[in-house]
Amino acid sequence: MSSNLTIMPFGGMRENGKNMYAITVGEDIFILDAGLQYPESDLLGVDVVIPDFKYLVEHADQIAGIFLTHGHADAIGALPYLLKQISAPIFGSELTIELAKLAINNDSEIKSFDDYHVVKGSQEIDFGAVKISFFETTHTIPDSLGIVVGTPEGQIVYTGDFKFDTTAQGAYQSDLMRLAEIGRKGVKALLIDAAGTGNIGQTAHESEIAKYIFETFRHHAGRIIVASAASNIQRIQQVINAAFQNQRKLVLSGNDIEKVVRTALNLGKLDLPIPENELFVSLKNMDSLKPEETVILETGKMGEPVRHLQRMAHGDDRNIKIQTGDLVFITTTPSTAMEGYVARTRDMLFRAGADVKQISNDMKSSGHASKNDFQMMLNLMKPENILPVQGEYRLLNSGARAAKELNYSDDNIFILENGDRLVLEENGKFELSGSIQVNATMIDGSGVGDIGSIVLNDRRILSEDGVFIAVITIDRKKKRIVANAKIDSRGFVYVKTSRELMKEATELVETTVAAGIKNSKEFDWGNLKSSVRDALGKFLYDQTHRKPVILPVIMEANQNGRRRRSPNKKGDEHQSSPKNSNQESSKKEVTNNKTENKPNSNKKRPRHKRPNENNVKANDVNETKN
């Protein structure tokens, strides 16, 4: 009997981060990870990007649970947004659950959520026809797990982020025996981390990186500012050790890093060589330290460190200013899309007087599987079908080529796109069976999904060519101009040095408006503003070869001598102000997006297929609400 087995990615395909995959077995949906993505430089003003949940919201009553591999934002960051639309139990390791709680409890709408379950690598959870089990992996955060979805048709395995490191200790170690055991049982499909497959050869062992950090600290006499992801617990441990060994104190910069460190300390996932009060110094007492005694661990907004370094370089950070003699030590490895941004940041820091060192320039450092690690995982698992995940297309393709070197054929390797439906047919083979539209959902401040391509295009134009504003007052009944046009510009030209241009633009506006109100039999605000915008657009491009956003503002003098602004009619979206321009121009898009993502209030409450507690093997699921 067929299990109706389907694999669908909602994020993590042909992109960095935003990992989210759904395994459907019969009527039940098992969600693997719910991560976010930090925006690339072209997403102006966007804070983070999350998967599109529309399909999952529509099938909320089928979701059996959300299973997390580790505590990084690319695996857990979208949970607060998901839980606002569906309710489902969350399963993960002890540290992963506690970090997920930090994100969820920050949101007042869902802070009462309390359906958490702590699991370990030795556990199996019985969902009837489906058995969920786990295996321990090595990553830059302890307690990382891979997930096995045991179905009647075979095992579906998701590695999560992983690498192999023979020097890994304790909660960072991979369980190689468990991996081999899973492989012996047979793996129908393997969703395998391909983010590091562009690296040929072995990445540096973490023990080597620890020595490198120690030597970096030892050879710098001034203040050290370390930029690291807040959730990279292993890197934080290495910085703590290096600071202690070099008789330095540690200053934590940012709420994210303080919360993560406190959580890790409480769970025993961070080791302090000396009492806490002898190692850490608060930001407000930082000035009491000499430069040679100081290490600042900086993570920036939402744990993303590099963007905050630019604020420091510009002097915009109220607590930390870059000083001559500082060493800025960047310990994160940027994605390809961020390399240009990091290079500009380095240049800014150098100009501010700092020296800059980047770990990825000196060592092959990564928390993801290299090509060799990728192939080793394939040899251990021996999957029938391979799905490279977590990375841009070039990396997924690198993973596919690595699999072909082990004699896997194209028929058994699938490079999917988000929204694709990979279905197990009755002949036992996976086939691509259509796809659904899965758009990226952009978060800007408190707005979720109300930023679309039109708004982003307006922001791009504003950032590149600025805005040109023309204000004029008319008497519609007498068909004449009451007050001369006033011209202003922001981000287009410097007004004081462009007087001739501004004068000619003023005359053009007055001429165009005068002709429009005089020749028009039936007055139309939209047509009048359009004619001003078109005339100005052509003139400004001829003079400057730039295309700013043009905002004509036409006011009417009424019989009492007061002025009122012209109404915005349908089809007149771009003519009031930058803010209204964005709102109006994207009104249809925003409305559709909100409608698509709004849960059906008439739908019955989700039924969660609870695991059979009597059939949990090895260790019971921890039902205590953490």
N, C-alpha and C positions, 0 to 999 in steps of 0.2 A: 504494500500500500504506500503510495507516494506521500511524502511529508510536506509537499509544497514548499520546498526549501528555496529561499530567495536571499541574496546578499545585495544590499543597497548602501552605497556611500552617500552621506549628506555633507561631508567635508573631508579634507585631507587628500583629495585626489587632484593632482596637477597644481598643487599649492602647498605652501609651508604653513603648518598649524591647522587649527580648526578641525581637528580629528573627530569624526563621528560616523559610525557605521551601524547599520541595523540588519540583524539576522532575523528573518521571518521563518518560523517553523509551524506549519499549519496555520492556526489563527493567532499565534503568539509572536510578539515582537520583542527581541532582546537588543537593547541599545548598548553599544560599546563605545565608551567615551563621549564627552560632550564639551569640546574645546572651543577656544576662540583663537583669533589671529590678530596680531598687531598690524595696523594698516601700513601699506607702502606709501611712499612719499606723494603719489598722485592722488591719494584719497584725502583731500584737503579738509582739515577740521574733524575728521572721523577719529573717534577714540579707539574703538575695537570693531572687529568684524566677527559675526557669529553665523552658524548655519541657518538655513531656512527651515523652520519647524512645521510648515503648513501641513505636509503629509502626515507627520506624526501626531499633530493635534487632531486631525480628522480621524485618526485611528487610535486615539488615546486609550480606548477601552481594551485594546489588544496588547498594550505594553506591559510586559511581565516584570521588567526591571531595567535599571541603568547600571552598567558594570564599568568600573573605572580602572585604568591600568596604573596611573601614577598621579602625583599631585601638582604637575606643571599646568600652566594656564592653557596650553594647547590640548589638554585632556579634560580639564574640569572647569575652565573659565566660563563656558556658556551655561552652566547649570542654573544660575539664578534666573536667567531669561527663560530657560526651558520649563522650570518648575512654576513659573507664573502662568503657564498655559496647560500643563499637564501635571498629574500627581502620580509618582511611581517610586517604589523603593530603590534606594541607592546602595550599591555594594562596592567595597574597596578595602584596601589594607588600612591599618590603623592610622598611619600618617596621612594617607590620601583622604580618608574620611574627615580628619580634623582640618586639613587645609580646605576641603570642600565646604566645611561648615563656616570657615572664615569668610568665604565668598558669599555664601547663602545668607548668613546672619547679618551681613552688612545691608541687606535689603529689607526694609521694614514690612514689605508686602508678604514676604515668605519666611520671615525669621522664625515663625512658629512651626515650620516643617521639621519633622522629627522621625522620619522613616529611614534611618541609617542602619547598615549592617556591616560589621567589621569581619573580614575574611582573611584567611591565610593561604599560603601556597599549597598546603596539603589538603585543602577542603574540596568537597564536591557537594553541590546543592541540587536537590531533586525537584524539578518542575514538571514531573510526570513523564511525558515523552522526551523531555529535554533534560540533560544533566549539565550543569555549569560547574566547571572546575578551573583551577588556576595553576600557574607555575612562576617561580621567582626568577627575575631577570636583573641584569646589571644596567643601571642608568646613573645619571648624575644626582639622583634623589633616592634615598633608601625606600625599601618596601615597594619597589616597582613589581608589577605582576603582568604576566600574559594571561590570556583568557581562552579557555577551551569550551566551545559550545557543542556538547555531545548530542547528536540527532540520530533518529533511526537510520538515516542515510549515510552516517559517518561523522567524523569530527571536523568542525570548522574552528580553526585556530587563529587568534589575533595576537601578534607578538607584543603590541604596544611599542614604545621606544625602547631599544635595547642595544647592547654591544657586548662583546666578550672581553673580559679583562682578568687575566690569571692572577693579578695582584689584588683584586677586589676582596674586601673583608666584610664579615658580618652581614648586615642587611643589604649590602650592595652586591652580594654574590649571586651568580646564576646557578640554578639547580640543574646541572647537566644530566644527572641520572633521571630526573623527572622529564626532561626534554626527550631523552632517548626512549623513555617508557611511552610517552605520547606518540612518538613516531612509530613504535612497534605496533600500536593499536590501529594505525592507519589514519592518515589525515586526508580528508576529502578536498579541503581548500585551505590555503594558508595566506592570511593577510599579513604581510611582512614589511617591516619598516625599511624603506629604501632611501631615506633622507641622506645617508652617508655613503651611498654606493659610488659616488663620484670620487671618493678617496681610495686610491690604490694602495695596497699594503696595510699594515697594522697601524691604527691610531695609537698615540702615546698612552702608556699606562698611567692611571691616576697617581701612582706612586712617583712617576717621573715628573708629572705636573706639579705635585706637592713640592718636590725639590726645586723646581724651576721658580715657583712662587717664593720659596724661602730665599733663594739666591737673589731674586729681584729685590726683595725687602732689604737684604743684607748690604747690597751695593748702592743703595740710595740713602743719602744723608738727610734729605728733607722730608716734607710731608708727603704721604702717599694716599691717593684717592683711588679706591678699587671700584670699578663699575661691574656689577654682577647681577644676574637675574635673582630676584628675591627667593625663588623657590629652588635654586640650585644649591641644595643643602651640602653636597659634597664640596663645592667650591668654597662655601662659607666656612666649612670645617677646616679646609686648607689655609684659608686666610687667618682664621683664629690661631691655628698652630704656628703659622709663620710670624704673626704679630707677637705672640708670646716668646718665641725663640729669639726674636730680635729686640726684646725689651720694649715693645711698643704697646700702647693702649688702643682700644678699638672704639670708634664712634659709629653708631648706626644712624644713617640718614634716610628717613622715610618711614611712614607708618607700616607699609607692606613688610619691609624687612624686619621691623621690630616684632610684628605679630608672628611672622614665620619663625623667627629665631626663638621667640618665647614658646611657641607650640612645639618646635623640635626639641627644645630643652626639657619641656615638661614630659615628653614622651621618651626621653633618653636617646634621641636620634642625633644629638650634638653632644660632644664631649668637651668640657672646659678643663684646661690644664691647671687653672688656679680658680679661686672663688670668683663668682660673677662680678662682685663689686670691685675687685682688683683688676679686672680685665676691661670692663666696659666703662666708658665715660659718656655722659649725656651731651647732646648738641649744645645746650646752653653753657656747659662747663668746658667746652672744647678749647676755648682760648687760654685756659690754664695750662694746656700742654705745650711743650716745645715742639717745633716741626719734626724733629728727629724722633719724637716719641709717639707720633700720631699716624694712625691708619683710619681713614674714613671709608666705610663700606656703604656705597651709594647704589640705590636701585631705581630711583625715579618714580614717576607716576605709574601706578598699576604694576610695579615691579619691572618696568621696561627701562633699562638704565641709560642707553645711549642718547635718547632724546633729551634727558635731563642734563646731560653734560653740556649741551649747547646753551642751556640757560645759565649754567655756571660760567661758561666762557664769556657770555654776554654780560655777566654781572647781574642777572635777573633773579638769582636765587638769594633769598633773604638770609640764609644761614651760612652758605659756603661760597666764597669768592675764590677764583683761581688766582694763585700767587706765583710770582717768579720763584722757581726752585721746586715747585710741586711736581710729583710724578703722577700722571693719570694712567692707571693700569687697567686696560679693558680686558676683562676675562671672559667675555661672551664671544661666540663665533657668529658673526652676522650672516644672514642669508644673502644670496646673490643679489636680490632686489634691494638690499639695504647697504651694499658695499659702497656705493657712491655717497650715501648719506653719512656713513661712518667716516669716509675719507674727508668730507667737508667738516665734520665735527673735529677730527684730528687737527685739521688746519686751523680751526678757530682756537683750539686749545693751545697750539703752539704760539699763535699770535698773542694769546693772553699771558704767555710767559712760562707755560708748563712744558715739561717733557712728557711724551706719550709713548706708551708701550702697549702692544696688542698681542695677546697670547697666541692668537691664530697665525700671526706672522712668523713666530719662532718655533711653534710646535704644531703637529697635526692633532689638534684637540677636538673631540666631538663626543657627544653622548649617544650618537647614533652608529649603527652598524656600518663598518667599512665593507668594501666588496668582499674581502676575505671572511668577515663575520657573517655577512649575508649568505655566502655559500656554505659556511659551516652550519648555519641554522637549517638550510635546505637539506644538508646531509643528515642532520639529526632527525628532522621531521619527516623527510621523504614524502612530501605532499603530492597528491595527484594533480592538483591545480594550484597555480601561484597567482596572487594578486599583490603586486607591489603597491604600497600605500605610503602616504606621508612624504610629499615632495613635489617639486615642479615636474613637468613632463620629462625633462631631460634626465632627472634622477630616477623616475619610474622606468624610463627606457634603459638606463644603466643597470637597474635591477633585472629587467627582462633579459638583457645581454648576458649578465652574470649567470642567470638561470640556464640560458642556452648553452653556456660553456659546460654545464653539468648534464647536457643531453636532453633538456626539456624542450619540447616542440612548441611552436607558436600556438597550436591548438589548445595548449594547457596553460598558457600565460595570458592574463587579461589586464590590460591597462585601461581602467575604467575612467569615466568622468562622474562628477557628482550628479546623483539622480539616476544613474544607470541601474537597471534591474537585471541582475545575473541570476538566472533561474536554473535549477537542477531538473533536467528533463527526465522522462521515464526511462530513457536509455542509459541513465547514469552519467550523462555529460552535462556540463554547464553551458548554457547558451544565453547570449544577450537578448533580452526580451523587452525591447523598448526602454523608455526612460521617462521620468517626470522632470518638470522644470524645478530646479533647486537654485535659487538666487542667493547670493551673499546678502545677509542682513547687516546693515551698518548702524552702529551705535554712536550717536553724537550727543553728548550730555545726557539728558534724560530721555531723549527721543530714540525710539527703537524702530528701525525700518522706515523712518520718514525721510531718509536721505536717499535719493535715487540719481540716475544718470543726468537728469536735467539740472538738478541742484548742483551736482558736482561740476557739471560743465560751466554753469554760471560762476562757481567759485574759481574754477581754473582761469576763466577769462578775466575775472577781477584780479586774480593774483598775477596775471601776465601783463595785461594792458590797462588795468584800472577802470575807473568809472568817470563819466563826463555828464554833468548835470546842468540842465537848462531850465530856468524858471521864468515864466512870463505871465502877465495878468491882462485879461481881455474884457471887453464889454460885448457880450454876445449879441445883445439886441441892437446896439449901435454899430456892430461889426467893426470895432476898432480896438487897437492896443491901448490899454490904460497906463500900464507901467512898462518901461523898457525891460528887455530880457536881462537876467542875471545869470552869469556862467560861473560854474565852479568845477574843479577837477580834483580827484584823489587817485594817486597812483598812475596817472596818465602823463601829464607834463607838469613842470614846476611853473606855476602861474606867473610869478614875477619875471621870469626870463622868457615868457612866451606871450607877451602882451599883444603883439600883432596877431598871433593866431587866435587869441581869445576875442580880440576886437572883431575880426572877420567872422568868427563863429557866432558872436552876438548879432551882428548884422544879418547873417544868414537865417538865424532863428526868427528874427523880427520880420524879415521879408517873407519867409515861408508861412508864418502864422497869419500875416496880413493877407497874403494871397488866399490862404485856406478859408478864412472867415468871410472874405469878400466875395469869393467866387462860388461858395457852396450854397446851393438852394436850400438844402436840408442839413442843418448843422449836425455834425457827428464828431464827438470827442475822440473816438478811436482813430478815425481817419486823420484828424488834425495832428494827433500825437505821432501817428505812423509817418506822416509826411515830414515832420520835424526830425524824427529819428533817422529816416532814410537820407534826408538831405545832409544832416550832420555826419552820419556814418560815412557817406561818400567823400565829403569834404575832408574829414579828419584822416581818412585813409590816404587820400591823395597827398595830403601835407606831411603825414608822419609814417605811413605804412603800418599803422597800428589799428586795432579794432577794439576800442574800449566798450564797456557796457554803457549805453546811452540812456539816460533817464530824463525824458521831457516832463516837466511839471507845469501844467497850464491851469491857472486860477481865474476865476470869474468874479468881477466886481458886481455886486447886486445893487438894488436900488437904494439901499441904505448906506452905500459907500463901503461896505465890508467886502472882503475877499473870501471866496470859498474855492477849495480845490476841485478840479474836475473829477467826476466820478470815474471809477474803473469799470468799464463795461466788458462784457464777454469779448475775448480776443484781444484784450489790452493788457496782457499779463505783465509785460516787462517795462511798465511806464510810471510807476509810482515811486518806489524806493528800492534799494538793494534788498532789504529784508522782504518787502512785499513781492518783489520780483521773484525771489526764490520760492516764496510760499505759493504764489499764484501759478507760476510756471510749472510747478510740480504737483499742483493740487490733485489732478486726476491720478497721477502716479501714486501719490501718498495715500489717497483714498482707497485705491485698489489694493495697495500693499497691506493697509490696516485691515481691510475687509478679508483679505486672504488669510491673514494670520490670526484673526480673532476666533477663539474657540466657539463652537456652536453651543449656545446657551441652552438649547432644547435637547441637547444630547444627554443620554444617561451618564451618570457618574462612571468613571473608568473602573472596570473590574480588574484588579491586579491578581494575577495568578500566583498565589503565594506558594513558596517552596514547601515541600513536604518536610516538616521539621523532623519527622521520625526517620527520614531517609538521608539525612546529612551525614556524610562519611568522614572519617578521620577526626574532625573537630566540628562541633556544632557551630552554626552561625551565631555570632554574638548578637542577641536580640536586645541587649541593654542599649537604650538610647544614649548615645555619647554626647 
